[in-house]
Amino acid sequence: MEKNVFYGGGKLRISRLKAGIATQKELAERTQISPSIISDLERGRREMNATWAMRIAEVVGTPWKSLLEEETEGKV
C-alpha cells in the first residue's frame, strides 16, 4: 500500500474559504503570518506548526488541532 501524507494544506484552504477569506494575503494580514508562509502551507511545501495553527484557527473559526492532523491518501 502506497501512502501519501499531506499536512493541513487542503484543510487550510477550505477553512479559509469557508470563513469568507478570499485571498491568502488577507489571511496573512489577519494572522500576522507572512503571505509566503501561508502560500507554502496551502501548497503542502511547509508543515504546519502549533503556533501558526492557533493563529489561523482563531481567524477561520476551526479547532487548531484539526489543522495539524495528517490527511492520508492510500493506494492498494
MMTF fields as JSON, N, C-alpha, C and O atoms, coordinates in Angstrom:
{
  "mmtfVersion": "1.0.0",
  "mmtfProducer": "UNKNOWN",
  "numBonds": 303,
  "numAtoms": 304,
  "numGroups": 76,
  "numChains": 1,
  "numModels": 1,
  "chainsPerModel": [1],
  "groupsPerChain": [76],
  "chainIdList": ["A"],
  "bondAtomList": [4, 2, 8, 6, 12, 10, 16, 14, 20, 18, 24, 22, 28, 26, 32, 30, 36, 34, 40, 38, 44, 42, 48, 46, 52, 50, 56, 54, 60, 58, 64, 62, 68, 66, 72, 70, 76, 74, 80, 78, 84, 82, 88, 86, 92, 90, 96, 94, 100, 98, 104, 102, 108, 106, 112, 110, 116, 114, 120, 118, 124, 122, 128, 126, 132, 130, 136, 134, 140, 138, 144, 142, 148, 146, 152, 150, 156, 154, 160, 158, 164, 162, 168, 166, 172, 170, 176, 174, 180, 178, 184, 182, 188, 186, 192, 190, 196, 194, 200, 198, 204, 202, 208, 206, 212, 210, 216, 214, 220, 218, 224, 222, 228, 226, 232, 230, 236, 234, 240, 238, 244, 242, 248, 246, 252, 250, 256, 254, 260, 258, 264, 262, 268, 266, 272, 270, 276, 274, 280, 278, 284, 282, 288, 286, 292, 290, 296, 294, 300, 298],
  "bondOrderList": [1, 1, 1, 1, 1, 1, 1, 1, 1, 1, 1, 1, 1, 1, 1, 1, 1, 1, 1, 1, 1, 1, 1, 1, 1, 1, 1, 1, 1, 1, 1, 1, 1, 1, 1, 1, 1, 1, 1, 1, 1, 1, 1, 1, 1, 1, 1, 1, 1, 1, 1, 1, 1, 1, 1, 1, 1, 1, 1, 1, 1, 1, 1, 1, 1, 1, 1, 1, 1, 1, 1, 1, 1, 1, 1],
  "groupList": [{"groupName": "MET", "atomNameList": ["N", "CA", "C", "O"], "elementList": ["N", "C", "C", "O"], "formalChargeList": [0, 0, 0, 0], "bondAtomList": [1, 0, 2, 1, 3, 2], "bondOrderList": [1, 1, 2], "singleLetterCode": "M", "chemCompType": "L-PEPTIDE LINKING"}, {"groupName": "GLU", "atomNameList": ["N", "CA", "C", "O"], "elementList": ["N", "C", "C", "O"], "formalChargeList": [0, 0, 0, 0], "bondAtomList": [1, 0, 2, 1, 3, 2], "bondOrderList": [1, 1, 2], "singleLetterCode": "E", "chemCompType": "L-PEPTIDE LINKING"}, {"groupName": "LYS", "atomNameList": ["N", "CA", "C", "O"], "elementList": ["N", "C", "C", "O"], "formalChargeList": [0, 0, 0, 0], "bondAtomList": [1, 0, 2, 1, 3, 2], "bondOrderList": [1, 1, 2], "singleLetterCode": "K", "chemCompType": "L-PEPTIDE LINKING"}, {"groupName": "ASN", "atomNameList": ["N", "CA", "C", "O"], "elementList": ["N", "C", "C", "O"], "formalChargeList": [0, 0, 0, 0], "bondAtomList": [1, 0, 2, 1, 3, 2], "bondOrderList": [1, 1, 2], "singleLetterCode": "N", "chemCompType": "L-PEPTIDE LINKING"}, {"groupName": "VAL", "atomNameList": ["N", "CA", "C", "O"], "elementList": ["N", "C", "C", "O"], "formalChargeList": [0, 0, 0, 0], "bondAtomList": [1, 0, 2, 1, 3, 2], "bondOrderList": [1, 1, 2], "singleLetterCode": "V", "chemCompType": "L-PEPTIDE LINKING"}, {"groupName": "PHE", "atomNameList": ["N", "CA", "C", "O"], "elementList": ["N", "C", "C", "O"], "formalChargeList": [0, 0, 0, 0], "bondAtomList": [1, 0, 2, 1, 3, 2], "bondOrderList": [1, 1, 2], "singleLetterCode": "F", "chemCompType": "L-PEPTIDE LINKING"}, {"groupName": "TYR", "atomNameList": ["N", "CA", "C", "O"], "elementList": ["N", "C", "C", "O"], "formalChargeList": [0, 0, 0, 0], "bondAtomList": [1, 0, 2, 1, 3, 2], "bondOrderList": [1, 1, 2], "singleLetterCode": "Y", "chemCompType": "L-PEPTIDE LINKING"}, {"groupName": "GLY", "atomNameList": ["N", "CA", "C", "O"], "elementList": ["N", "C", "C", "O"], "formalChargeList": [0, 0, 0, 0], "bondAtomList": [1, 0, 2, 1, 3, 2], "bondOrderList": [1, 1, 2], "singleLetterCode": "G", "chemCompType": "PEPTIDE LINKING"}, {"groupName": "LEU", "atomNameList": ["N", "CA", "C", "O"], "elementList": ["N", "C", "C", "O"], "formalChargeList": [0, 0, 0, 0], "bondAtomList": [1, 0, 2, 1, 3, 2], "bondOrderList": [1, 1, 2], "singleLetterCode": "L", "chemCompType": "L-PEPTIDE LINKING"}, {"groupName": "ARG", "atomNameList": ["N", "CA", "C", "O"], "elementList": ["N", "C", "C", "O"], "formalChargeList": [0, 0, 0, 0], "bondAtomList": [1, 0, 2, 1, 3, 2], "bondOrderList": [1, 1, 2], "singleLetterCode": "R", "chemCompType": "L-PEPTIDE LINKING"}, {"groupName": "ILE", "atomNameList": ["N", "CA", "C", "O"], "elementList": ["N", "C", "C", "O"], "formalChargeList": [0, 0, 0, 0], "bondAtomList": [1, 0, 2, 1, 3, 2], "bondOrderList": [1, 1, 2], "singleLetterCode": "I", "chemCompType": "L-PEPTIDE LINKING"}, {"groupName": "SER", "atomNameList": ["N", "CA", "C", "O"], "elementList": ["N", "C", "C", "O"], "formalChargeList": [0, 0, 0, 0], "bondAtomList": [1, 0, 2, 1, 3, 2], "bondOrderList": [1, 1, 2], "singleLetterCode": "S", "chemCompType": "L-PEPTIDE LINKING"}, {"groupName": "ALA", "atomNameList": ["N", "CA", "C", "O"], "elementList": ["N", "C", "C", "O"], "formalChargeList": [0, 0, 0, 0], "bondAtomList": [1, 0, 2, 1, 3, 2], "bondOrderList": [1, 1, 2], "singleLetterCode": "A", "chemCompType": "L-PEPTIDE LINKING"}, {"groupName": "THR", "atomNameList": ["N", "CA", "C", "O"], "elementList": ["N", "C", "C", "O"], "formalChargeList": [0, 0, 0, 0], "bondAtomList": [1, 0, 2, 1, 3, 2], "bondOrderList": [1, 1, 2], "singleLetterCode": "T", "chemCompType": "L-PEPTIDE LINKING"}, {"groupName": "GLN", "atomNameList": ["N", "CA", "C", "O"], "elementList": ["N", "C", "C", "O"], "formalChargeList": [0, 0, 0, 0], "bondAtomList": [1, 0, 2, 1, 3, 2], "bondOrderList": [1, 1, 2], "singleLetterCode": "Q", "chemCompType": "L-PEPTIDE LINKING"}, {"groupName": "PRO", "atomNameList": ["N", "CA", "C", "O"], "elementList": ["N", "C", "C", "O"], "formalChargeList": [0, 0, 0, 0], "bondAtomList": [1, 0, 2, 1, 3, 2], "bondOrderList": [1, 1, 2], "singleLetterCode": "P", "chemCompType": "L-PEPTIDE LINKING"}, {"groupName": "ASP", "atomNameList": ["N", "CA", "C", "O"], "elementList": ["N", "C", "C", "O"], "formalChargeList": [0, 0, 0, 0], "bondAtomList": [1, 0, 2, 1, 3, 2], "bondOrderList": [1, 1, 2], "singleLetterCode": "D", "chemCompType": "L-PEPTIDE LINKING"}, {"groupName": "TRP", "atomNameList": ["N", "CA", "C", "O"], "elementList": ["N", "C", "C", "O"], "formalChargeList": [0, 0, 0, 0], "bondAtomList": [1, 0, 2, 1, 3, 2], "bondOrderList": [1, 1, 2], "singleLetterCode": "W", "chemCompType": "L-PEPTIDE LINKING"}],
  "groupTypeList": [0, 1, 2, 3, 4, 5, 6, 7, 7, 7, 2, 8, 9, 10, 11, 9, 8, 2, 12, 7, 10, 12, 13, 14, 2, 1, 8, 12, 1, 9, 13, 14, 10, 11, 15, 11, 10, 10, 11, 16, 8, 1, 9, 7, 9, 9, 1, 0, 3, 12, 13, 17, 12, 0, 9, 10, 12, 1, 4, 4, 7, 13, 15, 17, 2, 11, 8, 8, 1, 1, 1, 13, 1, 7, 2, 4],
  "groupIdList": [1, 2, 3, 4, 5, 6, 7, 8, 9, 10, 11, 12, 13, 14, 15, 16, 17, 18, 19, 20, 21, 22, 23, 24, 25, 26, 27, 28, 29, 30, 31, 32, 33, 34, 35, 36, 37, 38, 39, 40, 41, 42, 43, 44, 45, 46, 47, 48, 49, 50, 51, 52, 53, 54, 55, 56, 57, 58, 59, 60, 61, 62, 63, 64, 65, 66, 67, 68, 69, 70, 71, 72, 73, 74, 75, 76],
  "secStructList": [7, 3, 3, 3, 3, 3, 3, 1, 2, 2, 2, 2, 2, 2, 2, 2, 2, 2, 6, 6, 7, 7, 7, 2, 2, 2, 2, 2, 2, 2, 2, 6, 7, 7, 2, 2, 2, 2, 2, 2, 2, 2, 2, 6, 1, 1, 7, 7, 7, 2, 2, 2, 2, 2, 2, 2, 2, 2, 2, 2, 6, 1, 7, 4, 4, 4, 4, 6, 1, 3, 3, 3, 3, 3, 3, 7],
  "xCoordList": [0.847, 0.0, 0.888, 1.792, 0.629, 1.361, 0.628, -0.601, 1.374, 0.742, 1.365, 2.582, 0.538, 0.984, 0.441, -0.727, 1.258, 0.836, 0.857, 1.833, -0.22, -0.339, -0.618, -1.464, 0.07, -0.102, -0.941, -0.413, -2.257, -3.139, -3.342, -4.176, -2.636, -2.756, -4.162, -4.705, -4.75, -6.115, -7.106, -8.025, -6.916, -7.796, -7.679, -8.671, -6.475, -6.256, -6.995, -7.687, -6.86, -7.52, -9.039, -9.712, -9.576, -11.021, -11.504, -12.523, -10.788, -11.168, -11.14, -12.023, -10.126, -10.01, -11.203, -11.812, -11.528, -12.637, -13.98, -14.827, -14.187, -15.44, -15.613, -16.734, -14.491, -14.538, -14.757, -14.835, -14.855, -15.087, -13.831, -13.905, -12.686, -11.412, -10.965, -10.507, -11.102, -10.913, -9.458, -9.162, -8.551, -7.162, -6.205, -6.474, -5.092, -4.029, -3.481, -3.114, -3.427, -2.917, -3.768, -3.236, -5.084, -5.97, -5.757, -5.709, -5.628, -5.366, -4.034, -3.923, -3.039, -1.723, -1.821, -1.234, -2.559, -2.71, -3.435, -3.054, -4.47, -5.279, -4.582, -4.875, -3.661, -2.951, -1.552, -0.915, -1.075, 0.287, 1.323, 2.369, 0.992, 1.906, 2.217, 1.318, 3.454, 3.817, 3.038, 2.741, 2.71, 1.987, 2.716, 2.072, 4.037, 4.774, 4.614, 4.574, 4.524, 4.3, 2.899, 2.723, 1.901, 0.523, 0.474, -0.133, 1.099, 1.133, 1.788, 1.26, 2.932, 3.634, 2.804, 2.792, 2.111, 1.266, 0.133, -0.139, -0.52, -1.633, -1.171, -1.93, 0.034, 0.553, 1.232, 1.66, 1.33, 1.967, 3.481, 4.13, 4.043, 5.503, 6.138, 7.357, 5.314, 5.8, 4.829, 3.619, 5.35, 4.491, 3.956, 4.661, 2.699, 2.042, 2.669, 2.986, 2.847, 3.268, 2.158, 1.223, 2.26, 1.194, 0.949, -0.199, 1.997, 1.842, 1.022, 0.071, 1.392, 0.637, -0.789, -1.736, -0.947, -2.28, -3.194, -4.364, -2.682, -3.507, -3.917, -5.066, -3.003, -3.331, -4.38, -5.355, -4.168, -5.085, -6.45, -7.476, -6.469, -7.731, -8.591, -9.811, -7.962, -8.698, -9.398, -10.524, -8.742, -9.293, -10.356, -11.382, -10.127, -11.059, -12.138, -13.085, -12.009, -13.045, -13.071, -14.138, -11.909, -11.812, -10.895, -10.042, -11.044, -10.117, -8.684, -8.439, -7.752, -6.376, -5.753, -4.936, -6.121, -5.532, -5.937, -5.202, -7.086, -7.517, -6.597, -6.479, -5.949, -5.017, -3.681, -2.899, -3.426, -2.183, -2.33, -1.334, -3.566, -3.785, -3.362, -3.55, -2.796, -2.363, -3.571, -4.5, -3.538, -4.511, -3.769, -2.667, -4.352, -3.658, -4.494, -5.724, -3.808, -4.423, -3.738, -2.512, -4.486, -3.833, -4.201, -5.31, -3.261, -3.489, -3.166, -2.169, -3.986, -3.729, -3.025, -2.713],
  "yCoordList": [-1.184, 0.0, 1.24, 1.366, 2.133, 3.389, 4.43, 4.486, 5.243, 6.236, 7.605, 7.764, 8.581, 9.963, 10.745, 10.592, 11.564, 12.333, 13.818, 14.329, 14.497, 15.934, 16.598, 16.124, 17.671, 18.343, 19.603, 20.688, 19.452, 20.582, 21.531, 22.43, 21.387, 22.342, 22.447, 23.544, 21.313, 21.305, 21.798, 22.553, 21.37, 21.813, 23.316, 24.001, 23.808, 25.242, 26.048, 27.013, 25.67, 26.406, 26.358, 27.38, 25.17, 25.016, 25.849, 26.533, 25.799, 26.583, 28.075, 28.817, 28.507, 29.931, 30.37, 31.406, 29.584, 29.943, 29.891, 30.758, 28.885, 28.793, 29.98, 30.391, 30.525, 31.684, 32.989, 34.06, 32.892, 34.085, 34.894, 36.07, 34.269, 34.939, 34.511, 33.386, 35.415, 35.067, 34.879, 34.106, 35.577, 35.529, 35.101, 35.27, 34.546, 34.2, 35.465, 35.455, 36.54, 37.814, 38.303, 38.762, 38.203, 38.63, 37.773, 38.293, 36.457, 35.576, 35.936, 35.962, 36.21, 36.593, 37.863, 37.941, 38.841, 40.097, 39.874, 40.437, 39.06, 38.84, 37.963, 38.062, 37.105, 36.215, 36.711, 36.2, 37.706, 38.213, 37.116, 37.038, 36.279, 35.265, 35.705, 36.153, 35.59, 36.118, 35.422, 34.231, 36.166, 35.583, 34.387, 33.443, 34.416, 33.288, 32.027, 30.924, 32.174, 31.007, 30.462, 29.249, 31.333, 30.89, 30.132, 29.064, 30.669, 30.021, 28.644, 27.664, 28.579, 27.297, 26.286, 25.103, 26.738, 25.835, 25.273, 24.073, 26.136, 25.681, 24.739, 23.866, 24.898, 24.043, 22.781, 21.93, 22.658, 21.493, 21.522, 20.488, 22.679, 22.821, 23.033, 22.946, 23.307, 23.569, 22.913, 22.92, 22.348, 21.728, 22.78, 23.708, 22.606, 23.479, 23.258, 22.125, 24.327, 24.154, 24.673, 25.324, 24.387, 24.726, 26.233, 26.663, 27.028, 28.486, 29.021, 29.778, 28.625, 29.075, 28.54, 29.267, 27.271, 26.66, 27.42, 27.638, 27.824, 28.556, 29.924, 30.332, 30.623, 31.939, 31.803, 32.553, 30.844, 30.647, 30.195, 30.698, 29.246, 28.714, 29.806, 29.811, 30.718, 31.817, 32.673, 33.123, 32.893, 33.732, 32.996, 33.583, 31.723, 30.995, 30.24, 29.735, 30.155, 29.533, 28.019, 27.415, 27.414, 25.958, 25.527, 26.31, 24.306, 23.855, 23.802, 23.262, 24.355, 24.449, 23.088, 22.924, 22.11, 20.774, 20.14, 19.312, 20.516, 19.94, 20.37, 19.666, 21.513, 21.983, 21.242, 21.295, 20.553, 19.804, 18.33, 17.636, 17.853, 16.439, 16.097, 16.882, 14.928, 14.453, 13.997, 13.392, 14.297, 13.748, 12.675, 12.915, 11.505, 10.446, 9.986, 9.982, 9.611, 9.069, 7.752, 7.71, 6.679, 5.394, 4.737, 4.899, 3.999, 3.194, 1.76, 1.487, 0.864, -0.555, -1.156, -2.347],
  "zCoordList": [0.0, 0.0, 0.0, 0.826, -0.91, -1.004, -0.171, -0.18, 0.54, 1.409, 1.173, 1.267, 0.869, 0.728, 1.914, 2.272, 2.515, 3.681, 3.342, 2.791, 3.676, 3.442, 4.785, 5.542, 5.086, 6.364, 6.223, 5.978, 6.379, 6.532, 5.371, 5.478, 4.279, 3.186, 2.641, 2.514, 2.32, 1.805, 2.838, 2.521, 4.07, 5.15, 5.362, 5.609, 5.263, 5.456, 4.397, 4.723, 3.161, 2.074, 2.227, 2.095, 2.505, 2.679, 3.861, 3.76, 4.972, 6.154, 5.858, 6.287, 5.127, 4.767, 3.927, 4.193, 2.919, 2.032, 2.752, 2.536, 3.608, 4.377, 5.314, 5.612, 5.776, 6.673, 5.91, 6.511, 4.583, 3.774, 3.513, 3.158, 3.686, 3.43, 2.041, 1.84, 1.093, -0.316, -0.721, -1.632, -0.055, -0.516, 0.593, 1.782, 0.162, 1.105, 1.754, 2.929, 0.999, 1.519, 2.689, 3.699, 2.55, 3.633, 4.879, 5.994, 4.687, 5.825, 6.476, 7.701, 5.664, 6.184, 7.034, 8.113, 6.547, 7.288, 8.61, 9.636, 8.583, 9.783, 10.814, 12.006, 10.374, 11.294, 11.635, 12.556, 10.892, 11.032, 10.752, 11.396, 9.773, 9.246, 7.824, 7.112, 7.402, 6.082, 4.962, 5.056, 3.908, 2.775, 2.162, 1.705, 2.148, 1.56, 2.403, 1.859, 3.718, 4.577, 4.349, 4.229, 4.289, 4.025, 2.704, 2.622, 1.689, 0.376, 0.463, -0.061, 1.122, 1.267, 2.043, 1.702, 3.08, 3.861, 3.007, 3.04, 2.249, 1.409, 0.307, -0.114, -0.157, -1.23, -0.696, -1.476, 0.618, 1.205, 1.136, 1.295, 0.903, 0.825, 2.192, 2.34, 3.175, 4.528, 5.494, 5.264, 6.572, 7.57, 8.537, 8.932, 8.901, 9.86, 11.233, 11.595, 11.993, 13.387, 14.296, 13.83, 15.582, 16.523, 16.607, 16.716, 16.559, 16.649, 15.487, 15.684, 14.278, 13.104, 13.149, 12.847, 13.523, 13.569, 14.522, 14.208, 15.678, 16.644, 16.107, 16.27, 15.477, 14.898, 13.798, 13.759, 12.915, 11.789, 12.288, 11.83, 13.225, 13.741, 14.364, 14.202, 15.067, 15.687, 14.632, 14.843, 13.513, 12.447, 11.634, 11.291, 11.323, 10.455, 11.224, 10.621, 12.55, 13.358, 13.279, 13.171, 13.333, 13.311, 14.453, 14.869, 14.974, 16.018, 15.487, 14.408, 16.236, 15.744, 15.521, 14.614, 16.328, 16.165, 14.841, 14.303, 14.314, 13.03, 11.895, 10.892, 12.044, 11.018, 11.071, 10.123, 12.181, 12.342, 11.987, 11.784, 11.911, 11.628, 10.217, 9.287, 10.073, 8.764, 7.965, 8.498, 6.694, 5.757, 4.991, 4.497, 4.888, 4.156, 2.985, 3.024, 1.978, 0.776, 0.525, 0.42, 0.426, 0.239, -1.068, -1.576, -1.6, -2.795, -2.444, -1.776, -2.879, -2.621, -3.802, -3.794]
}
